[in-house]
Amino acid sequence: MQQIESIDITGEWEDRALCRTVEPDIFFAAGSTQEHTAKVVCKKCPVRWECLAYALRNRVEHGVWGGLTDRERRRVLNRTRSTSWDPVAAMRVGAPAAS
C-alpha cells in the first residue's frame, strides 16, 4: 500500500489532477467498464489521496473520486464510524474496523 505522507485538503490539488486531461463523463458513467477506466486514470494521478479525502470529507455521492466508486466510499465511511474523518483509518481498505 502506498504510504500517505501528507494530504493537501486546501483545494489547490485540483489543478494537478490527472482527470482534468480526460473526458469527465468516464468518472460519472454507470457500468463496470467506465468505472475501470476511471480507476485506471486515478491510479496514475499524483493527487489521488487528496481527491479521495475531498470526496470522503464532503460525502460526495456520485462518481469515481480518488479511485473509489460511491459504493466503495460509503463502505470506507461506514467502517471508520467517526464524526471526524481520519485519512489513515480510511485508507485501511480491507482491514477490519477498530471498535
C-alpha positions as CSV (number, residue, x, y, z in Angstrom):
1,M,0.0,0.0,0.0
2,Q,1.2,3.5,-0.8
3,Q,2.3,5.5,2.2
4,I,0.3,8.6,2.9
5,E,2.7,11.3,4.0
6,S,0.7,14.5,3.6
7,I,-2.7,15.4,2.1
8,D,-3.5,18.8,0.7
9,I,-7.1,19.5,1.7
10,T,-7.0,23.2,0.8
11,G,-8.3,22.5,-2.8
12,E,-5.1,23.6,-4.6
13,W,-4.6,19.9,-5.5
14,E,-7.3,20.1,-8.2
15,D,-5.1,21.9,-10.7
16,R,-2.7,18.9,-10.6
17,A,-5.4,16.3,-11.0
18,L,-5.0,13.9,-14.0
19,C,-8.7,13.7,-14.6
20,R,-8.6,17.3,-15.9
21,T,-6.9,15.9,-19.0
22,V,-9.6,13.3,-19.9
23,E,-13.3,13.2,-20.7
24,P,-15.1,13.9,-17.3
25,D,-18.0,11.6,-18.2
26,I,-16.0,8.5,-17.5
27,F,-16.0,9.4,-13.8
28,F,-19.8,9.6,-13.6
29,A,-21.0,7.0,-16.1
30,A,-22.7,3.8,-14.9
31,G,-21.1,0.4,-15.6
32,S,-18.1,-1.6,-14.7
33,T,-16.2,-0.7,-17.9
34,Q,-16.5,3.0,-17.2
35,E,-15.6,2.5,-13.5
36,H,-12.5,0.6,-14.5
37,T,-11.4,3.3,-17.0
38,A,-11.8,6.0,-14.3
39,K,-9.9,3.9,-11.8
40,V,-7.0,3.5,-14.2
41,V,-6.8,7.3,-14.5
42,C,-7.0,7.7,-10.7
43,K,-4.3,5.1,-10.1
44,K,-1.8,7.2,-12.1
45,C,-2.9,10.5,-10.6
46,P,-0.4,12.4,-8.4
47,V,-3.2,13.8,-6.2
48,R,-5.3,10.7,-5.8
49,W,-5.3,10.8,-2.0
50,E,-6.3,14.5,-1.9
51,C,-9.2,13.7,-4.2
52,L,-10.3,10.8,-2.1
53,A,-10.0,12.9,1.1
54,Y,-12.2,15.6,-0.5
55,A,-14.8,13.1,-1.6
56,L,-15.0,11.4,1.8
57,R,-15.0,14.7,3.8
58,N,-17.7,16.2,1.6
59,R,-19.7,13.0,1.3
60,V,-19.7,13.1,-2.5
61,E,-22.4,10.7,-3.5
62,H,-21.7,10.1,-7.2
63,G,-18.8,9.2,-9.4
64,V,-15.3,7.8,-9.0
65,W,-13.1,10.0,-6.8
66,G,-9.7,9.1,-5.7
67,G,-10.0,5.7,-7.3
68,L,-13.1,4.7,-5.4
69,T,-16.7,4.4,-6.5
70,D,-19.6,5.9,-4.5
71,R,-20.3,2.4,-3.1
72,E,-16.6,1.9,-2.0
73,R,-16.5,5.3,-0.4
74,R,-19.7,4.6,1.6
75,R,-18.1,1.3,2.8
76,V,-15.0,3.3,3.9
77,L,-17.1,5.8,5.7
78,N,-19.2,3.2,7.4
79,R,-16.1,1.4,8.5
80,T,-14.5,4.4,10.2
81,R,-17.7,5.3,12.1
82,S,-16.2,8.6,13.2
83,T,-17.7,12.1,13.2
84,S,-14.3,13.5,12.0
85,W,-12.7,11.9,9.0
86,D,-9.3,10.2,9.7
87,P,-7.4,9.7,6.4
88,V,-5.2,7.0,7.9
89,A,-8.1,4.9,9.1
90,A,-10.0,5.5,5.9
91,M,-7.1,4.1,3.8
92,R,-7.3,0.7,5.6
93,V,-9.5,-0.7,2.9
94,G,-9.8,-4.4,3.5
95,A,-8.8,-4.2,7.2
96,P,-11.3,-4.7,9.9
97,A,-12.5,-1.5,11.5
98,A,-11.4,-0.7,15.0
99,S,-14.1,-0.8,17.6
